[in-house]
Amino acid sequence: MGKYKITLKRTDEFVETEWLEYIHSFNLVFKKTYSYDYFKHKYLGTSLGYSYHGILTCEDVIVGMFTIIPRKYNYVGKEITIGLGCDAFILKEHRKDEFFLKDMADIVIAKFNEFGITKFISIPNKSAYNYWLYYGGWKDIGELDYYIIPLNISKFIGKLSFLDCASNYTFKLTTLLSSLNPFISTENESKLFSLVRDEKYYQDRYNSDYTIIQIGELGRFVYRVSMEDNIRTAYIIDCYPKSTSTISFAIKEILGAENHKIDAIMFVGKIDKPPIYFLKVPNSKVPRIQHFIGLSVSNEFESDFFKLDSWDVSLSNFDNR
């Protein structure tokens, strides 16, 4: 590789100059303005207390990276760790070798394998999806669905602004009526793979940008408001336990807290029995296809791992939003 070198580091091994190089390069590639505090919370708030990073340097300057964040999951009654592959990039002027990304990923995956961690998941962007399947050896698990409540119709179809008031009122009334008894549902989804949602998980996973609200004694839901294409959207990041009634309760609470401040409520993931008013977005209209992919470096429970129906999955499993 000549002047290029790929190395492995834990998050807590980074020095200040490396953080500065990384943050600059990441924000340049992804057109973001993320801070040191953002990355520190994201990469250190894990089930191990750190993440691992495959680092591409050119003359000792960071020009690319691939990260895996470990999280605890329940799988048929036992705790396992699954790694989230994310934040893969190489600065444009340093994309000299098509195997750079794979080599960065491989060095991190090999390290986790030493700990007996053999399963990894990711949602790559459109340009990276085919790369990870054909070069990286990852496989499809499935595509996530979008569900939406369009509160202000005019934000989606400008000529229908006169319907904003009616749509807002209708959805609020419907969610109120359907969530009067949110804790007695017998329809909770039971999946083979689900996040371990203990106190540490909520502290590690979510910073102050997220709102966490209790559902009954054990349940919680998490949401975050984001502005995208001039549409202010409240994303339901997580809802546990996931059922028709608890999702209805979450929607009602968001409507109460964010009254007249949002244009839509959205959930990205899989819901077996969504509320009837939570509209599934047709595949032809989704803003971005969410390809849920996985990598397994052992034969253990592979058949379950690569089945979408095995997963309690939403944006909570990933680093989106």
C-alpha positions as CSV (number, residue, x, y, z in Angstrom):
1,M,0.0,0.0,0.0
2,G,3.0,2.3,0.0
3,K,2.2,5.4,2.0
4,Y,-1.1,4.0,3.1
5,K,-1.5,1.9,6.3
6,I,-4.5,0.3,8.0
7,T,-4.4,-0.1,11.8
8,L,-6.8,-1.0,14.6
9,K,-7.7,1.1,17.6
10,R,-10.1,1.2,20.5
11,T,-12.0,4.5,20.9
12,D,-10.3,5.2,24.2
13,E,-6.9,4.9,22.6
14,F,-7.4,8.0,20.3
15,V,-5.3,11.0,21.0
16,E,-6.4,14.6,20.5
17,T,-4.8,15.1,17.1
18,E,-6.5,11.8,15.8
19,W,-9.9,13.0,17.0
20,L,-9.4,16.3,15.2
21,E,-8.3,14.5,12.0
22,Y,-11.2,12.1,12.2
23,I,-13.9,14.7,12.9
24,H,-12.7,16.9,10.1
25,S,-12.7,14.0,7.6
26,F,-16.0,12.6,8.7
27,N,-17.8,15.9,8.5
28,L,-16.3,16.7,5.2
29,V,-17.4,13.4,3.6
30,F,-20.9,13.3,5.1
31,K,-21.5,17.0,5.1
32,K,-22.2,17.1,8.8
33,T,-21.1,19.3,11.7
34,Y,-20.8,16.6,14.4
35,S,-18.7,17.5,17.5
36,Y,-16.2,15.6,19.6
37,D,-18.9,15.1,22.3
38,Y,-21.2,13.5,19.8
39,F,-18.6,10.9,18.7
40,K,-17.4,10.3,22.3
41,H,-20.9,9.5,23.4
42,K,-21.6,7.4,20.4
43,Y,-18.4,5.3,20.4
44,L,-17.9,5.0,24.2
45,G,-21.5,4.4,25.1
46,T,-21.5,0.7,24.2
47,S,-21.9,-2.6,26.0
48,L,-18.1,-2.8,26.2
49,G,-17.5,0.8,27.1
50,Y,-15.7,1.4,23.7
51,S,-15.9,0.6,20.0
52,Y,-13.2,-0.6,17.6
53,H,-12.1,1.3,14.5
54,G,-10.2,0.2,11.4
55,I,-8.2,3.3,10.4
56,L,-6.8,4.2,7.0
57,T,-3.9,6.6,7.2
58,C,-1.9,8.3,4.5
59,E,1.5,9.5,5.8
60,D,0.1,9.1,9.3
61,V,-2.9,11.3,8.7
62,I,-6.4,9.7,9.1
63,V,-8.1,9.6,5.7
64,G,-10.6,6.8,6.2
65,M,-12.3,4.7,8.9
66,F,-14.7,1.8,9.6
67,T,-16.3,1.4,13.0
68,I,-18.1,-1.3,14.9
69,I,-20.2,-0.5,17.9
70,P,-21.0,-3.5,20.2
71,R,-24.5,-3.8,21.7
72,K,-26.2,-6.5,23.8
73,Y,-29.1,-8.5,22.4
74,N,-31.4,-11.1,23.8
75,Y,-31.5,-14.3,21.7
76,V,-33.8,-17.0,22.8
77,G,-33.3,-16.3,26.5
78,K,-29.6,-15.6,26.6
79,E,-27.5,-12.4,26.1
80,I,-25.2,-12.1,23.1
81,T,-23.2,-9.2,21.7
82,I,-23.8,-8.1,18.1
83,G,-21.6,-5.5,16.4
84,L,-23.1,-2.5,14.4
85,G,-20.9,-1.6,11.4
86,C,-21.2,2.1,10.7
87,D,-19.5,5.4,9.7
88,A,-17.4,3.9,6.9
89,F,-15.7,6.4,4.7
90,I,-12.6,7.3,2.7
91,L,-11.7,10.8,1.6
92,K,-12.4,11.1,-2.1
93,E,-8.8,11.8,-3.1
94,H,-7.6,8.7,-1.2
95,R,-9.9,6.1,-2.9
96,K,-7.0,4.4,-4.6
97,D,-7.8,0.8,-3.8
98,E,-11.2,-0.8,-4.0
99,F,-10.2,-3.1,-1.1
100,F,-9.4,-0.4,1.4
101,L,-12.9,-0.4,3.0
102,K,-13.0,-4.2,3.2
103,D,-9.5,-4.3,4.8
104,M,-10.6,-1.8,7.4
105,A,-13.7,-3.8,8.2
106,D,-11.8,-7.1,8.3
107,I,-9.3,-5.9,10.9
108,V,-12.1,-4.8,13.2
109,I,-14.2,-8.0,12.7
110,A,-11.2,-10.2,13.4
111,K,-10.7,-8.4,16.7
112,F,-14.3,-8.9,17.8
113,N,-14.0,-12.5,16.8
114,E,-11.3,-12.9,19.4
115,F,-14.0,-12.1,22.0
116,G,-16.4,-14.6,20.5
117,I,-18.5,-11.9,18.8
118,T,-19.3,-13.3,15.4
119,K,-22.4,-11.5,14.2
120,F,-22.6,-8.0,12.7
121,I,-25.3,-5.8,11.3
122,S,-25.5,-2.6,9.3
123,I,-27.6,-0.3,7.2
124,P,-25.3,1.0,4.4
125,N,-26.2,3.9,2.2
126,K,-27.1,3.4,-1.4
127,S,-23.6,3.7,-2.8
128,A,-22.1,1.3,-0.2
129,Y,-24.8,-1.4,-0.3
130,N,-23.5,-3.4,-3.3
131,Y,-19.9,-3.0,-2.1
132,W,-20.5,-4.7,1.2
133,L,-22.5,-7.5,-0.5
134,Y,-20.0,-8.2,-3.3
135,Y,-16.7,-7.3,-1.7
136,G,-17.4,-7.6,2.0
137,G,-19.3,-10.9,2.1
138,W,-22.3,-9.4,3.9
139,K,-25.8,-10.7,3.2
140,D,-29.3,-9.3,3.0
141,I,-31.5,-9.7,6.0
142,G,-34.3,-7.5,4.6
143,E,-35.7,-4.1,3.9
144,L,-37.2,-1.9,6.6
145,D,-40.6,-0.3,6.2
146,Y,-41.6,3.3,6.7
147,Y,-44.8,4.2,8.6
148,I,-46.1,7.8,8.6
149,I,-48.8,10.1,10.0
150,P,-48.8,13.2,7.8
151,L,-50.2,15.9,10.1
152,N,-49.8,18.8,7.7
153,I,-50.8,17.5,4.3
154,S,-49.6,20.7,2.6
155,K,-46.0,19.8,3.4
156,F,-46.4,16.8,1.2
157,I,-48.9,18.0,-1.4
158,G,-48.8,21.8,-1.5
159,K,-52.3,22.3,-3.1
160,L,-54.0,20.6,-0.2
161,S,-53.1,23.1,2.6
162,F,-56.8,23.5,3.4
163,L,-56.8,19.9,4.7
164,D,-54.1,20.6,7.3
165,C,-56.5,21.3,10.1
166,A,-58.7,18.4,9.3
167,S,-55.9,15.9,9.1
168,N,-54.3,17.1,12.3
169,Y,-57.6,16.8,14.2
170,T,-58.5,13.4,12.7
171,F,-55.2,11.8,13.7
172,K,-55.2,13.3,17.2
173,L,-58.8,12.0,17.8
174,T,-58.1,8.6,16.4
175,T,-54.9,8.1,18.4
176,L,-56.6,9.3,21.6
177,L,-59.4,6.8,21.2
178,S,-57.1,3.9,20.3
179,S,-54.7,4.4,23.2
180,L,-57.1,4.7,26.1
181,N,-55.9,1.3,27.5
182,P,-52.3,1.1,26.2
183,F,-50.9,-1.4,28.8
184,I,-53.3,-4.3,28.4
185,S,-52.5,-5.4,24.9
186,T,-51.8,-9.0,24.3
187,E,-50.3,-8.3,20.9
188,N,-46.7,-7.5,21.9
189,E,-44.3,-8.7,19.3
190,S,-41.9,-11.5,20.5
191,K,-38.8,-11.8,18.3
192,L,-35.7,-14.0,18.5
193,F,-33.4,-11.0,18.4
194,S,-34.1,-7.9,20.6
195,L,-32.0,-5.3,22.2
196,V,-31.2,-5.6,25.9
197,R,-33.0,-2.5,27.1
198,D,-31.7,-1.9,30.6
199,E,-30.8,1.4,32.2
200,K,-27.3,1.3,30.8
201,Y,-28.6,0.9,27.3
202,Y,-30.8,4.0,27.5
203,Q,-28.0,6.0,29.0
204,D,-25.4,4.8,26.5
205,R,-27.6,4.9,23.3
206,Y,-29.4,8.2,23.7
207,N,-28.1,11.7,24.3
208,S,-30.1,14.8,25.1
209,D,-31.3,15.1,21.5
210,Y,-33.7,12.2,22.2
211,T,-36.9,12.2,24.4
212,I,-37.5,9.0,26.4
213,I,-41.0,8.4,27.9
214,Q,-42.1,5.6,30.2
215,I,-44.8,3.2,29.1
216,G,-46.3,1.4,32.2
217,E,-43.8,-0.1,34.6
218,L,-41.3,-1.6,32.2
219,G,-41.8,-0.1,28.8
220,R,-40.5,3.0,27.2
221,F,-40.5,4.7,23.9
222,V,-37.9,7.1,22.4
223,Y,-38.4,9.8,19.8
224,R,-36.4,12.5,18.1
225,V,-37.5,15.5,16.0
226,S,-35.6,16.2,12.9
227,M,-35.9,18.6,10.0
228,E,-35.6,17.0,6.6
229,D,-36.6,18.7,3.3
230,N,-38.4,21.4,5.2
231,I,-40.6,18.8,6.9
232,R,-40.3,18.7,10.7
233,T,-40.6,15.0,11.5
234,A,-40.9,13.2,14.9
235,Y,-39.2,9.8,14.5
236,I,-40.2,7.1,16.8
237,I,-36.8,5.5,17.3
238,D,-37.8,2.8,19.7
239,C,-41.0,1.5,21.3
240,Y,-40.9,-1.3,23.8
241,P,-42.9,-3.5,24.2
242,K,-44.0,-3.1,20.6
243,S,-47.7,-3.5,20.1
244,T,-50.6,-1.7,18.4
245,S,-51.6,-0.1,21.7
246,T,-48.1,1.0,22.9
247,I,-47.4,2.5,19.5
248,S,-50.7,4.3,19.7
249,F,-49.7,5.6,23.2
250,A,-46.4,6.8,21.8
251,I,-48.1,8.7,19.0
252,K,-50.6,10.3,21.4
253,E,-47.8,11.4,23.7
254,I,-45.8,12.9,20.8
255,L,-48.9,14.8,19.5
256,G,-49.4,16.2,23.0
257,A,-45.8,17.2,23.5
258,E,-45.1,18.5,20.0
259,N,-48.5,20.1,19.2
260,H,-48.4,22.3,16.1
261,K,-44.6,22.0,16.0
262,I,-44.3,18.9,13.7
263,D,-45.5,18.0,10.2
264,A,-45.3,14.3,10.5
265,I,-44.7,11.3,12.8
266,M,-42.6,8.4,11.3
267,F,-41.4,5.0,12.3
268,V,-38.7,3.1,10.3
269,G,-38.5,-0.7,11.0
270,K,-40.9,-3.6,11.1
271,I,-44.3,-3.7,12.9
272,D,-46.3,-6.9,12.8
273,K,-49.6,-5.1,13.6
274,P,-49.4,-1.3,13.1
275,P,-52.3,0.9,14.1
276,I,-54.7,1.3,11.2
277,Y,-54.0,5.0,10.9
278,F,-50.2,4.6,10.9
279,L,-49.8,4.6,7.1
280,K,-47.2,2.3,5.5
281,V,-45.3,4.2,2.8
282,P,-45.3,2.5,-0.6
283,N,-41.9,1.2,-1.6
284,S,-42.0,3.6,-4.6
285,K,-42.3,6.6,-2.3
286,V,-39.8,5.9,0.5
287,P,-37.1,8.6,0.8
288,R,-34.3,6.0,1.0
289,I,-34.4,2.2,0.9
290,Q,-33.2,0.9,4.3
291,H,-31.2,-2.2,3.4
292,F,-30.7,-4.2,6.6
293,I,-27.6,-6.4,6.1
294,G,-25.6,-8.8,8.2
295,L,-22.3,-10.6,8.4
296,S,-21.7,-13.9,10.2
297,V,-18.3,-15.4,10.8
298,S,-19.6,-18.5,12.5
299,N,-22.3,-21.1,11.7
300,E,-24.0,-20.5,15.1
301,F,-27.8,-19.6,14.7
302,E,-27.1,-18.3,11.1
303,S,-30.5,-19.4,9.8
304,D,-32.3,-17.3,12.4
305,F,-29.8,-14.4,12.0
306,F,-30.6,-13.8,8.3
307,K,-34.4,-13.9,8.7
308,L,-36.0,-10.5,9.0
309,D,-38.9,-12.0,10.9
310,S,-36.5,-12.9,13.7
311,W,-35.8,-9.3,14.5
312,D,-37.4,-6.7,16.7
313,V,-35.9,-3.9,14.6
314,S,-36.2,-0.2,14.3
315,L,-33.9,2.8,14.1
316,S,-32.9,1.9,17.7
317,N,-30.7,-0.9,16.3
318,F,-28.7,1.5,14.2
319,D,-27.1,4.9,14.4
320,N,-29.6,6.7,12.1
321,R,-31.4,9.8,13.3
